[in-house]
């Protein structure tokens, strides 16, 4: 049942993003990563601008990466927690599983924004993340022309 709900959520996100504002011919952009040596690709990356912060979310069938950038300019951003509570990178290897051990937060590394416009962002990231059990993983990748609202 959870898998069906996940697939339905992905379909809704994909449809919504396609419908609301991808009329510039670039689509929704792309979001890829290598997680401890394993390739990963988001199905429909999305971005949301909140004040001076940009959140980029990539979701596959059960994995999710969320990147929070504390700025809307080209530059290098570290893993400093934003406003005392928002992690710059959060990775969930199984969105259906419960418990703190299922969520990894960036502890070192950088997010580099190489291009940003009024509605799109491009960049790379190279992050070491850990979970509550102190398991360490390496995550690196890129987001290209991801549309944000």
N, C-alpha and C positions, 0 to 999 in steps of 0.2 A: 504494500500500500504506500509506504514512504517513497519508494522508487517512482511510482505513478505520480505522486504529488510533486516530486522533484522535476520530473519530465514536464508536468503541467506548468510549473513555475518557470522553467526555462523557456517553454513555448510562449508564455505570457510576456516575459521579459523581451524575448526576441521580437515578437510582434509589436510590442509597445515602442521599443527603440526604433524599429524599422518605420513605424507609423509617425512618430513624433520627431521629426527633425533630421532625417538623414537624406534630405533632398538635395544635398550638395554634391551627390555623385560619389562620395567617399565611403558610404556605408557606415557601419558602426566602429570601424577601425579594427585593430587586432591587439591581442594580449597573450603573450607566450612566456613560458618559463621553463627552467630546468630545476627540478626539486630533488636534491640529492642524486643527481645524475639521470633522473627520469624526466622525459619531455612531457610538457603539459600545455594545453591550448584552451583558452576560454571560448565558450560558444558565442556569447554576445556581450562583450565588455561594455560597461556603462560608466559614466562619470557624473558626479553631482557636485556643484559648486555651492559652498555654504560660507558666506562672508569671504574671507581671504584663504579658505581652505578648500582643497579639491580632493574628493574621494573617488577612487577608481576601483570598480569591482569586476572581477573576472570569475565566472562560474562555469564549471564543466558538469558532468553528470553527478558527481558527488564531492568534488574538490572546489575550494574557493580561496582566492587571494584578494585581500582588500588592501589597497595602498592609500594612505592619507598623507597628502602633501600640504605642509603649512606655508603656503604661498602660491601665487599665481604667476610666477616669473621663471624664466630660464635660470637654472642654477643647480647646486648640489645640496641635498637635504640629508641630514644624518638621522639616526634612530632615536633622537630625543623625543620623549613623550610630549604630545601636544596638549596644552592646557591641563597638565597634570593627570590626564586620563585617557587620551587617545593615542594608541600605538600607530606609528607610521606604516608598519606592515604587519598584517595578521593573515596567517595561513591556517585553513581548516581542511585536513585531509579527508574527512568524511562528515559532511554536513548533517547526516542522519544520526551520527553517534552523539552521545551526551557525555559530559564530563570535561573538566579543565585540561586533561591530558590530550584531548583532541584538538586543542587550539595552540598554535605556535605564534609567538610574538617576536618581531625583530629585536635583537639585542645589540647588533653592531652591523656596520655597513652603510651604504648610501643609496639614495634614489636620486638620479640625475635627470632633470627635465631639460631636454634639448630644444624643444619647440613648443610654444603655447600661443593659441589665438583666442578669439572671443568664445569659441565653442569646441576647440579640439586641443589635445595634448599628446606629446610624444616624448618618450624618455626610456631610460634603462634603470635597472636596479640590481644590486649585488648585496645580499643580506644573509647574515647568520641569525637563525631564530631558535628559540627554545620553548618547551612547554612546561607545565607544572611538574612533570617528572624529571625535569632537567635534561631531556633528550634534545640533542642539538642537530639541526639540519641546515643545509646551505640552499639558498634559493636565489637564482639570478635569472633575469629575463628582460623583456622589453614590452612596452605598450606604444603602439603607433597609431596616430590620428584617432585616438579614442574620443568620441563625441561626449561632451558634457553639457549639462543643463543648469 
